Amino acid sequence: MNYMKSSIDILLYYATRPKRIETTKQFSICRFKFFSNSEMIFGTLGGVNFIDTNLGEGKMPISFDRCDLEGSKFSNSNLRIVEIQNSDVTGMKIDDVPVEKLIDAYYRIE
């Protein structure tokens, strides 16, 4: 696909592109200084680790739409006010408790 990039697209590319810190055969460690307000479409993130990452001063939330996060792990993370909607949670656990059982128990009480 051949298309013209605007000067703002080019500026954003250079402002957000990763700065390589270390590379081995298994992984690369990159630092993104300006990743806020970015959009990834049709990206592949297999094996990516987000460590000591936050939403910045404005606390603008992250959205995942139509993403396959099967087998992913969240640990020691702040997940307050997180919403999961219209998603397959088969096999998902919170502190080793299956979410399906939590949902079933909730509806039995309601």
C-alpha positions as CSV (number, residue, x, y, z in Angstrom):
1,M,0.0,0.0,0.0
2,N,1.5,3.3,-1.0
3,Y,0.2,6.5,0.7
4,M,1.4,9.9,1.7
5,K,2.2,10.4,5.4
6,S,1.5,13.8,6.9
7,S,4.3,15.6,8.7
8,I,2.4,14.9,12.0
9,D,2.4,11.2,11.2
10,I,6.2,11.4,10.6
11,L,6.7,13.4,13.8
12,L,4.7,10.9,15.8
13,Y,6.6,8.0,14.4
14,Y,10.0,9.4,15.5
15,A,8.6,10.5,18.9
16,T,7.2,7.1,19.7
17,R,9.6,4.7,18.0
18,P,11.4,2.4,20.5
19,K,14.9,3.1,21.6
20,R,16.7,-0.3,21.8
21,I,18.4,-0.8,25.1
22,E,19.5,-4.5,24.9
23,T,19.0,-7.3,22.4
24,T,19.6,-11.0,22.9
25,K,18.5,-14.0,20.8
26,Q,15.4,-14.4,23.0
27,F,14.2,-10.8,23.4
28,S,14.7,-7.1,22.9
29,I,14.2,-4.5,25.7
30,C,12.8,-1.2,24.3
31,R,11.9,2.0,26.1
32,F,8.9,4.0,24.8
33,K,8.9,7.5,26.1
34,F,5.8,8.7,24.2
35,F,3.4,5.8,23.8
36,S,0.4,7.5,25.2
37,N,-2.6,8.2,22.9
38,S,-1.3,5.7,20.4
39,E,-3.3,3.1,18.5
40,M,-2.1,-0.4,17.5
41,I,-4.2,-2.1,14.8
42,F,-3.5,-5.7,13.7
43,G,-0.5,-5.9,15.9
44,T,1.2,-9.0,17.2
45,L,2.4,-8.8,20.7
46,G,3.3,-12.4,21.5
47,G,5.8,-12.7,24.3
48,V,5.8,-9.0,25.1
49,N,6.2,-8.1,28.8
50,F,5.0,-4.8,30.3
51,I,6.9,-4.1,33.5
52,D,6.5,-1.1,35.8
53,T,4.1,0.5,33.3
54,N,1.4,3.0,34.2
55,L,-1.3,5.2,32.6
56,G,0.6,8.4,33.2
57,E,-0.5,11.6,35.1
58,G,-3.9,11.8,33.3
59,K,-4.7,8.1,34.0
60,M,-6.2,7.7,30.5
61,P,-7.4,4.1,30.4
62,I,-6.3,1.5,27.9
63,S,-8.9,-0.3,25.7
64,F,-8.5,-3.7,24.2
65,D,-11.1,-4.5,21.5
66,R,-11.3,-7.8,19.6
67,C,-7.9,-8.8,21.1
68,D,-6.7,-12.4,21.7
69,L,-5.0,-12.3,25.1
70,E,-5.3,-16.1,25.8
71,G,-2.9,-17.3,28.3
72,S,-1.8,-13.8,29.4
73,K,-1.0,-13.1,33.0
74,F,-1.5,-10.0,35.1
75,S,0.3,-10.0,38.5
76,N,1.0,-7.4,41.1
77,S,-1.1,-5.0,39.1
78,N,-3.6,-2.3,39.8
79,L,-6.8,-3.5,38.1
80,R,-9.3,-1.3,40.0
81,I,-12.3,-0.2,38.0
82,V,-11.4,-2.6,35.1
83,E,-14.3,-3.8,33.0
84,I,-14.5,-7.0,30.9
85,Q,-17.5,-7.1,28.6
86,N,-18.7,-9.6,26.0
87,S,-15.5,-11.6,26.3
88,D,-14.8,-15.3,26.6
89,V,-13.5,-15.8,30.2
90,T,-13.3,-19.6,29.9
91,G,-10.4,-20.8,32.2
92,M,-9.7,-17.3,33.5
93,K,-8.8,-17.2,37.2
94,I,-8.4,-14.5,39.8
95,D,-6.1,-15.5,42.6
96,D,-6.6,-19.2,41.5
97,V,-10.4,-19.0,41.6
98,P,-12.1,-19.7,38.3
99,V,-14.0,-16.6,37.1
100,E,-16.8,-18.8,35.8
101,K,-17.5,-20.0,39.4
102,L,-17.4,-16.4,40.7
103,I,-20.0,-15.4,38.1
104,D,-22.2,-18.4,38.8
105,A,-22.1,-17.7,42.5
106,Y,-23.0,-14.1,41.9
107,Y,-26.0,-14.9,39.8
108,R,-27.2,-17.5,42.4
109,I,-27.1,-14.8,45.1
110,E,-28.9,-12.2,42.9
